[in-house]
Amino acid sequence: MSENHEHIYQLLLQKRNGTINESDDQYVSALISGHEDVELMWRALKHSFSLPGEEKFWQQIDVTNAWSAVREELSVKNTNIRSIRKWLFAAAVVTVAMTGISLIWKNNHQQSSETAGLAPFSKPAAPKGGLQLQLAGGETIALPYNQAGQDIKAGDVQLSAGAKKLQYTSGTGMGSGYNTLTVPPKMDYKLVLSDGTEVWLNATSRLRFPFNFTGDKREVYLDGEAYFQVTKNESRPFVVHTESTDIQVLGTSFNVNAYRDGQTRTSLVSGAVISRAEGKEVQLKPGQEAIYTSEKGYKVTDFDDSEVLAWMKGVYVFHNTSLSEIASVIERWYGVQVVFDNKELAAKKFTGGLEKLQRLDYFLETLELIGDVHYTYDANGVLHLK
């Protein structure tokens, strides 16, 4: 896009701080709606903290020399970055260099008791060989990922796989046994069930499902994160089972994050959802999410679907999030084990965004530049933060 990045950044600051005039607000709102890079920047910036004199500071600095210095610093590391990265992270670097404070990344030493972990089903590691479907009878089928569609025969089931999507037509011979679709790190994948329900699975996730739904319910089992668009059928409710909760719907759109042991986050986009656990239940309205933990039960809050569903565009947006939680996303998205050599780093908190398709080292280099976080890899490919 040809618009001046620094000018857009100043307008976004004004919009966040409530000091923007009506015409500029309309202009920058149109940019947010029409450009993914501006939208991503806005999602990250609107939750960052404001600084006294921040807008005036950006108006007074020599942006030409400052940005040239940033680009020169980044080019030393041979980083090939798109425009969004240039000004999302460069803005933070310039500000750190001149004021010692990051505008985009919020870094503090607040202690956190959160620990990251993958949830349900016994937790075997995702296969390194790629995407796979394990049939109810035990046979395992390797699936193509981002390729042209392929037709695969599995008994009397005709699979159509490719282009990050699996759908099928089935006969009666497969019975009601459960198949397991496993999505490894670095990938996300769409599955169309026999009733037309669409399921988007995030990286390092598994879904158990039958080729044919039988009985008075349509039931699936989720380990990880998925977004569901459920085909309405009032006589046969759709139920998503996680390790901690059972989520029942008729026809609706919602996201379920069940990566963590003992915690399930259900975010309702449209329709209605009832989540049950340990004899308790909550019913959600669109725009609400229920966070269930085994220790505290249910907590219902509003949520921003542009952030919660950003993973479907390959973006993880985090707000005042501990590095330990960010590390768990790195493990799921990149298939890299993360170890904190400096344990205190795990509790440091940041605000920003991570793109799945960017090089992990670029993200880590940014942390080094603005977050006082250093990284190395050992001989086994384990990532060490110190």
N, C-alpha and C positions, 0 to 999 in steps of 0.2 A: 504494500500500500504506500501511496506517495505522501500522505499526511506527515507533518513534522512530529516526530516521536516526543520530543521534549514538550512541545505545545500540548499534545494530547495528554501527556503525563500531568502537566499542570492543571488541565481541565478535570482530569479524574480526581486529583487531590481536592480541587474545589467542590466537586460533586460529593465526594466522601465527607468533606467538612461542612457541607451545607451552605457554602458561600458562592455557589455558581449562579449566574443569571439565567433567565429562562431560555434565551436563544442559544447560549452555549450548552445548556443542559440538553436541549433538543438535539443539538449537533452531536455531542459526545454520546448520547443515548443511542443515536442511529449508528454510530461507529461500533458501539458495544454489540448491537444486534446484528450488524453486518460483517463483522470481522472477528474470527476466532481468537486472534492474538490479543485484540483489545478486550474481548470478553474475558479471557484468562487473566489478563492484567487486572481488570476491574474486580474479579472474584478474589484475587489475592490481596489487592490494595484496600478494598473496602473493609476488611477485617484487621488491617494493620493499625497500629496506634498513630495518632497525629502528634506532631511536634510544634511547639510555639514558633511562629515565624517560618514555618515549613515552606509555604507557597512563596513568600518573599525571598527565602533563601534560594529557591530554584530560579527565581527571576533575576537574581543578582549574580550568580556564579557564571564564570566563563564556560558555557556548556560546550562550546566547540573544542576547547583545549581539554576540558575534563573528559568528554566522551572519547576524544582521540587517545587520551592516555589509557582509558579503560580498554578500548579496542586493541591497542598495542599490547597491553598486559595479557589480554585473553588470547591474542594471536600467537604469543610466545608458546603457548601450550597446544598450538595447532588445533584449536577448537573451531569446528565448522558449525556456526549457530545461526538460527533463523532470526528474523527481526524481533520476535517476541522475546527471545532470550537475551538479545543484545540490550534491550532497554529494560526488561524486567529485572535482570540481575545486575546490569551495569548501573542502573539507578541506585541500587543498594550499595554497590561498591564505591561509586562516587561519593555518596553521602557518608559512608563509613570513613572514607579517606579525609573528608573535610570536617566532619562533625563528630566522628567516633560512634555514630548511632546509625543503625540500618533502618531505612524507611519500610522496606518490604519484608525483611526477615526480623522477627522479634525474638531476641535471644535473652533469656534470663536464667537464673539459677534456682528457680523454684523447685522444691523437691516433689517427686511424684512416686506413688506406689504402684503405678500401672505397669504391668508386665505383658509383653506381647506373646501370643501363642495361637496356634492353629487349632480350630475346634473340630467337632464331632468325629465319630467313627474310629477311633484307634490311631489315627494320624500317621499312616505310612507316607513316606516321601513321594511326591509326585514323580512320575516316570521321566527320566531325562531324555528318553527316546522320542517324546512328543505326545501329541494328542492321541487318546485311545478310548475305545469303547469296549467294556467287558460285558459280554452277554450273560444272561441269567444262567446259562448252562456252563459257564466257565471259559468259553472261547474269548480271546482278546483280539480285537481288530484295530490296527493302526489306521488313523484317519488323516486325510490330507488337511492342511490348514488353509493358508491363503493362496489357494491354487484354483484352477478350473475345476468345475464340478466333476465328480466321479460317481458312477453307479456301483454299489457293492451289494452282493447278495449274502444274506445271513439267514439261512433256513428259508422260510417263506416270507421273510421281511426284505423289502427292497429299500436299501439305504441310498440316499443322495447326499454326498458329502463334498465339501470344497467351499472356497470363498468364505471361510470362517463361519460356516453354517452346516447343520445337519438336519435333515428331515427324512421322513420315511413313510412307506405304506406297508401295512402289515396284514397278514391273514390271521386265521384262528389258531394256527399250529404253534405259535410261540407262547401261548398260555398267558398267565398273569405274573410270571417271574420278573424280578427287578434287574435291570441292566444298570451299569455304572459308567457314566461319561466323566472322564478325568481330564481337566484342563491344566496343563503344567505351567510353570512360571513363564513370563514374557508373553503369554497369549491371553486372548479372551475369545469367547465362542458363543454362537447362537444355536439353540435347539428348538425345533418345532415339534410339539407333542401331538399325539394322535387326535386330540380334541381341538387342535388349532391353537392351543396356548403356546405363547412364545416365551422362551427363557434365554436371557443373556447371562453367561457365566463369566465371572472375573477370573484372573490368573490364580493358580493354585486352589482350584475349587473342584468339587465333585457333586454330581447329581445322580441319585438313584431313581429310576423311573421304569414303569412297564411300557411295553409297546402297545398294549391294550389296557385301558382302565376297566376294571370290573367292580361290581358291588355298588354301594350307594354313595361312595366317595371317590374322588380322584386324588390320589396321594403320591407325593414325591418326598425324597429325603435330601436335604442340602447340607453340605459341608463346605463352608467358605462364603462366597458372596454371589448373589444373583439378582437380576431384575426380572420381574414376571409381568407379562400382560396376559391375564387369564381370560379365556373364553367363558362367557356367562352360561351357566346351566343351573337353574334354581333347584332342580331335583337332585343334582349331584355336586355338592360343594367341593371346592379344590382346597386341599390341605398341604401345607409345606411343613414338614417335620425337621426341626434342628435338634441339636443336642439338648437344648434347654427349653424350647418352646414348640408349640403347635399353632400354626397360623392358618386360619380358615377364611376363605373368601368365596364369593359367587362369581363375580366378574369384575376385575379391577386391575390396577397397575400399582406395583409396589416394589420396593427394594428390601432385600434381607441381607444383613451382614452378620455372619455367624463364625467369623474367623477365630474369635477369642474364646478360650475355655470359660464357660459359665456366663457368657454375655452374648445376647442377641439383640441386634438393632433392626427394627422393622419400620420402614419409612413409606407412608402411603401417599401416592401421587393422585390417584382417582379411585372412586368407588368406596368400599368399606371393608375393613379388616377386623377380625377378632383374634387376638393373640392370647394363648392360654399357657400357664405354667404353674406347677405346684398348687393346683386348686384355685389359682387366681386368674383373672382375665381382664383385658382392657379392649375397648372398641375404639378404633381410630377414625378420625375424619381426615379428608384430604388436607395435606400440608402438615400433618402431625406424624411424629414417630414415637415408637415405644422402645425404650432401652430396658432390657431385662438383665439383671444380674442375680446370681444365686444368693448373694449376700443381702441385697437391698430390695429385691423384687422389681416392680415396674416403675419406670419414670417416663412420663409423657411430656414431650416438648414439641415446639414447632421446628421445622428444618427448612433449609434452602436446597431445593432440588437441583439447582445448577451446580452445587458443590457435591451433594450426595451422589448424583448420577454422573459426575464428571469422569469417573473411571471408564464409562462407556465410550468416551472420546479419547481414552488413553491418558487422562490427566488425574493426578491425585492432588486435591487442594487441601491444605492443612492450615489450621488456625490455632495459634498458641498450643502447638502439639509437641509432646516430648520427643526427643531424638530416638528414644527406645521404640516408640510407636512408628515413627518414620522408618526406622531400621526394619521393622517387621514388614512394611510395605516393600522395601528394597528386596528383602528375602523372597517375597511372593512374586514380585514383578520381574526380578532379574535372576532368581535362582541362586543367589549368593548368600552364604552364611555370614552373619555380622557378629563380631565380638567387640565388646567395649574393654579396651585395655585400661582406659581411664573410666572407672565406674561412674564418676560424677557427671560425665557427659550425657549419660542416659536420661537424666532429668532436665537437661537444658531444653528450652522450648523455642520453637520457630513458627513463623507464619510465611507461607509462600505456596509454591506449586512444583510438582514433579511430573515430567512427561515420560511416559513409558518408552517412547521411541527415541528419546535422546540417549546419548551415551551416559552410562552411570558415572563414569569418571568426570564428565563435565559437571554433573550435579555435585560430586564430591569436591571438585576443584573450587566450585562456588562456595561451598561450606568452608573450605580452607581460607578463601579470600575474605569472607565476611563473618564467619562464625567461630574462628579460632578452634576449628576442628581439623585434625590431621588424620590422614588415612594411609594405610599400606596394605598390600596383599602378601600373604605368606605363600610358601611353596605349594600348598594344597588349594590355593585360590580363595582362602578365607579372608574376608575383609575385616581389618582391624582399625578401630577408631580410637584415637588418643589425643 
